[in-house]
Each structure stands twice: as C-alpha cells, then as structure tokens.
Amino acid sequence: MSSEVIYTEGGYSIHRRNGLTDEARYVLENAPLGTEGVVYEHLNRDEHIEHLHNPVLLSIQEGDRILGTAVFCQTEVSAGQRIYNAYYVRYFAASGEIRGKGIMKHFSGKTMEAIRLGEREKTVFFASVERKNHRSFKVVSGAGYENLGVMRTNGFSRFFPKKSASVERIATEQQRAEVLSLLKSQYQDHALVHFNSIFLHDDYYVIRHEGAIVAGCQLHRVKWAVRSMPGVSGKLIVSLTPYVPLLNRLFNPASFDFLGFEGIYCQPGYESRLEELFEGLLRQEKRYSAMYWMAESCPVRHRIQSVIRPGLLHSFVQDAHTYIMASATGLTEEEMTDLRKRPLFASAFDYT
C-alpha cells in the first residue's frame, strides 16, 4: 500500500495512506483508549475496523516502523441544504514503545493540521473529545479546532427487559428508503448529518402504528473492557460492580456488553413506543444496557428524555459528555456561523 510523506520532524515522519495496513491494524486493536477520565478497550474493535467508512490512515513513523496512528474517515455530511466533504477523526492510537512519552501528544496535533493542507474543496474536519480529557482538548484546540457543541451520553437499561412482538426488522430496499426519508426529515435542521452506519448488518428496527413507522433505531453490538474510571467513586465502581448481583448485569467493567443505538426516529407523541423498541431490542439481543449519543441542544433528545424512563445505567454515564471539535477549509464565515448554531448529529458507530 503506497504512502505519501506529508510531514517530517527530527527522526519522525507522518505518512498518509488510503486504507489500513496490517501493522496499523495491530496498533489500533491493541491500544487502550482514553488518557484522562475513563480508560477503556474495545474488545470487538477488529470487527469495527472492518466497517470504517473510507478510512484514511495517517501514521507516525520512525523509518518504516509505525509508532502511532490516526484514522480519519472521509464522508459527506449535511448541514441543512448544504453538503460538505468531511473527515471524522476516528482513532488516535500509540504503540506500547512510545505510550506515555509525549511523542503521540506532539504529533497528534501535527496530523490534524497536515490533513487539512491537502484539501482544496470545502471540507469540514471534526472529532469528539471527552469533556474531562483536558490534555486532548488542548491538543485539538492547538491544531485549530473549535468547540461546536456538546454531545451527551445517554444510558438505557433494564434488569429484566420485556419482549415486544411489535419490533420489526427493516429488510427491503423499499423499507430502507422509507426509513431514510423519515430520518432526513427529522434531522434536516442538524449539522454533521450522515447515515453511513444505518442498515449495517441489516440491524435497523422499527415499530409501526396503523402501518406507519412511529419509532426506529439502528443497533450496534459493542463490548468494552473498562480499565479505570476517575475519582474514588470510579475506582469503587470498577472494583465492586462485578460482584454485585443484578448490578453486574448492567455494567461489568471487565466485559461491558451493550447496544449502541443511532439513527433514532420517533414520531412526536409516540415516545413510549420508542421505549418499547429499546427494551424489546435489549431482550432480543440478550443484553441489559444500551447507550446513544445526541447533542445537548438536540430537540429530539429533549423530547425523548422527557418521556422515556432511562434506567439505572444512565446515572453512571450521564456526565460523560464530549465536545465536538471542528475545523474547516474553504467555508465562508456565514457557513461557519450556520454550523455553530445547528444541533449536531451523532452516529453511535463513531463513538463505539
């Protein structure tokens, strides 16, 4: 796989490639995520990597050896009627030999600056940074990214989820077109909208009323190992919850199996049917916990949260906000102002 050297400094260089090399995959699959706050590992990251949308690899190298990676997924996003080329920063990962030495911290900002230089069309670059990860926030800000808004983590859980006979899997092209039309309408005023992961593995499900879809969502099966959480309470949660009956159904740090929901659709007035859908999918997948991400200013989130009962997991994750950091090439100030004022769209696949 050919590469282009886009930056050099000292004995290190940054290479750009379309797609992922085996060596880069190894680094990605074995690096823990998070430096401050929650530190966790994706236990099914290898499967996730297979479905990244148009990955562009920026590797930090010493000679031919890859020491660190940054993966930018190229796509198109909408903001109202405008469509932009975009890169979403999906992974930063450091190999064991440089972890904790400051090399990755220094070159992370350089990669975010370097990828902008190669774009000539209007392009938006964006990344999520955990609110409590001050180190990463400083690095990303230093690379010229600004905070567009806050994305909130929402938990949903049931100790004994109930089955729903109304849950229907979307299976035909006609049904997919129906779902996409509803999603585009519901999120038409949002920014950074893309539906790349909708229908992945044919896992979009709906509930209908009198033939019309009134609730829907895409699910992703996720497994994390949570290595540490901040504070005294975080340490207690990690060390004690595996041994607490029922509670360890919702959250077991060593093997946290949950569903990620995205592409959430809910016709106004049918929020209770969305709760039925969420619970029915937990029962179907033999899981007890789920998470989804929506902007703090998202009107859909406000409507959902005012009606559905989230369950105990939400109290664990409700403060795990992230900042959506963005930079752009070629956009006018009017276009940037328009981006800033819109609620932001989130894909659970991008967060898991």
HUCORHU-V543488 format. One record per backbone hydrogen bond with DSSP energy under -1.0 kcal/mol. NH is the residue of the N-H (numbers start at 1). CO is the residue of the C=O. Records with the same first field share a line. If there is no record, write none. Layout:
NH=CO, CO
This chain:
4=16
6=14
7=14
9=12
12=9
13=61
14=7
15=59
16=4
17=57
19=55
25=21
26=22
27=23
28=24
29=25
30=26
33=40
39=228
40=33
41=225
43=223
48=44
49=45
50=46
51=48
52=49
56=72
57=17
58=70
59=15
60=68
61=13
62=65
65=62
67=60
68=60
69=93
70=58
71=91
72=56
73=88
74=54
75=86
77=84
78=193
79=82
80=190
82=79
84=77
85=122
86=75
87=124
88=73
89=126
90=71
91=71
93=69
95=67
98=95
99=95
101=98
106=102
107=103
108=104
111=107
112=108
113=109
114=110
115=111
119=116
123=329
124=85
125=327
126=87
127=325
129=323
131=321
133=130
134=132
137=133
138=134
139=135
140=136
141=137
142=138
144=141
145=140
146=326
148=324
151=322
152=294
154=292
156=290
157=310
158=288
168=206
170=204
176=172
177=173
178=174
179=175
180=176
181=177
182=178
183=179
184=180
185=181
186=182
187=183
188=185
190=187
191=343
193=78
200=197
202=199
203=200
205=217
206=168
207=215
209=212
212=209
214=207
215=207
216=265
217=205
218=262
219=203
220=260
222=258
224=256
225=41
226=253
227=39
228=39
235=231
236=232
237=233
238=234
239=235
240=236
241=237
243=240
244=241
247=245
248=244
249=246
251=247
255=252
256=224
257=255
258=222
259=289
260=220
261=291
262=218
265=216
267=214
270=267
274=270
275=271
276=272
277=273
278=274
279=275
280=276
281=277
282=278
283=279
284=280
285=281
287=282
290=156
291=259
292=154
294=152
296=150
298=295
302=298
303=299
304=300
305=301
306=302
307=304
308=304
315=312
316=313
317=313
318=314
320=317
321=319
322=151
323=129
324=149
325=127
326=146
327=125
329=123
336=332
337=333
338=334
339=335
340=336
341=337
345=191
352=348
